Amino acid sequence: MSCFSPKYTSRDASQTGNALEYQERLDTHAEAPLFTSLRQFVSRHQAPFYSPGHKGGRTLDPWFRANIAALDLNNLPDTDTLHCPIGPIAEAERLIADAWGAAQSFMLVQGSTAGNITMALSALRPGDRVLVQRNAHKSVIAGLIQSGATPDWLAPYWDETFGMAHGISVATLEARLSEAPTRAVWLLHPTYYGSVADIAALSAVCRKHSVLLLVDGAHSPHFGFHPDLPVPAERNGAAGVVQSVHKIISGLSQAAVLHIDPMQLPTESVRRALQLVQTTSPHFAIMASIDLARREMVLDGYDLLQRTLELSRRARRELSAIPGITMLGPEHAAGPGSGFYGLDETKLLIGIGQLGMDGREIVKLLNRDYGIQPELAGAEHILCIVTLGNTESDIDRLVVALTQIAAQGRIERPSAIDSGMIRDLLAHPPELVLTPRDAYFAPDETVPFDQSSGRIAAEAITPYPPGIPIIMPGERLTRDVTSLLRALQNSGTPISASDPQLHTIKVVQ
Ligand SMILES: Cc1ncc(COP(=O)(O)O)c(C=O)c1O
């Protein structure tokens, strides 16, 4: 029996005489493993360098924080309805558009993920050519699968020093747009690591070629509120921009917004898509947190972001002084028109290549020995996100911990992952044989992962974080790709896939 009610099983157990087994099962069900783990995590009071930006509620309105459960309501006359807003939700959306400087904005309760899928379903049709930055988030790929558009990948600027990809250069975009008729260009602004390309110039190129500019701005909800941050895409001619309000600023997880220019992306098309994508039971606390984050940004955003930038600048300065550590900074940018034009300084990208240790091993030490939780780590870097919710004491702890770890030298095994493999993959993606949609819906079979080279992937396989797929549905698998994924998995990186252990993979028959 896979599912039981205690009463029924009790009778059943006494009939079969298997009371001991029944009691053991009941004991197991007295546990709540996720709740217990979360509770233990919270009680450790870690120095938080991950999103959401409110960092355990530090920046939330006190009444709101105390009443989050009470705000778990339904679509009622007083609360308004997300799918057809005519009351406070409509007014809150109007204020969001005004605050961010967009023509029209929509609240999202399923993160930028829902926003990216909505943009795809509003802007793209099966067969449309869309130029997509290859280091796109998996939600962009979900949009491609659902819309049936044909991606043509744009190779991002590769940073040898930090072993990571940034944005798309103007020259690259110009060249690729002239190759074939194109419906849209889909860019990241910024990358997960905070780097941006020259979005104003890229937008001008899109306008010149009459193509839509869609922007995954998940990490940019704060850009419009401080002049030292990169320029926001929503004020630079994009047809649509999604932003996760839970990253950096004070939204709850899943809080996000979609800004559109209805002259390019008609309101009715967007609303139609939203009906397909968003839940009919939205959490009102998520929506209220967007409303409050908007108010906070408009009233106090400059000061709060100034403080956040001062914290992260102090951290960058002090961490740079640690032997073996190199910090990604605005000084590394490669100039106008390049794929690395500027940096969101609230992101601390800590280069540890010269320490001879794998970033993931360092994160384990930070977590276990120092009570510090970064956002993510790769072979040669660690990412810490400084947000409105961080304090001077968080920065002190991070600097002390990394000083001590760096002083220990090569205490853990060096990385088994060569970031050059990722560079080569981004520059020369595997052959796209079918569109992501055709591959996803084609007859498929499940085969051993290590014998899949040469087959066409029927799924995306994504190390998470940062959530950038290594192989897309429709691409031909190669030995390089399977080796890279296996190395990432062996290094402890969680893998989003039909089989997260990578014993098997779904391929087209
Ligand atoms: C670049 C990028 N786009 C989209 C998303 C999806 O955002 P969300 O988690 O709000 O759905 C993420 C999430 O980390 C991201 O990094």
The ligand as a Tripos MOL2 file, in Angstrom:
@<TRIPOS>MOLECULE
LIG
   16    16     1     0     0
SMALL
NO_CHARGES

@<TRIPOS>ATOM
      1 C1         19.2300   34.7990  -15.1650 C.3       1 LIG1
      2 C2         18.0090   34.2400  -14.5080 C.ar      1 LIG1
      3 N1         16.8420   34.2900  -15.1520 N.ar      1 LIG1
      4 C3         15.7090   33.8130  -14.6080 C.ar      1 LIG1
      5 C4         15.7280   33.2430  -13.3550 C.ar      1 LIG1
      6 C5         14.4600   32.7090  -12.7910 C.3       1 LIG1
      7 O1         14.0470   33.5480  -11.7650 O.3       1 LIG1
      8 P1         13.0430   33.0410  -10.6350 P.3       1 LIG1
      9 O2         13.8430   32.1740   -9.7220 O.co2     1 LIG1
     10 O3         12.5600   34.3180  -10.0120 O.co2     1 LIG1
     11 O4         11.9620   32.2970  -11.3090 O.co2     1 LIG1
     12 C6         16.9330   33.1730  -12.6400 C.ar      1 LIG1
     13 C7         16.9770   32.5650  -11.3200 C.2       1 LIG1
     14 O5         17.9530   32.5240  -10.6410 O.2       1 LIG1
     15 C8         18.1070   33.6760  -13.2370 C.ar      1 LIG1
     16 O6         19.2890   33.6060  -12.6150 O.3       1 LIG1
@<TRIPOS>BOND
     1     1     2 1
     2     2     3 ar
     3     2    15 ar
     4     3     4 ar
     5     4     5 ar
     6     5     6 1
     7     5    12 ar
     8     6     7 1
     9     7     8 1
    10     8     9 2
    11     8    10 1
    12     8    11 1
    13    12    13 1
    14    12    15 ar
    15    13    14 2
    16    15    16 1
@<TRIPOS>SUBSTRUCTURE
     1 LIG1         1 GROUP 0 **** ****
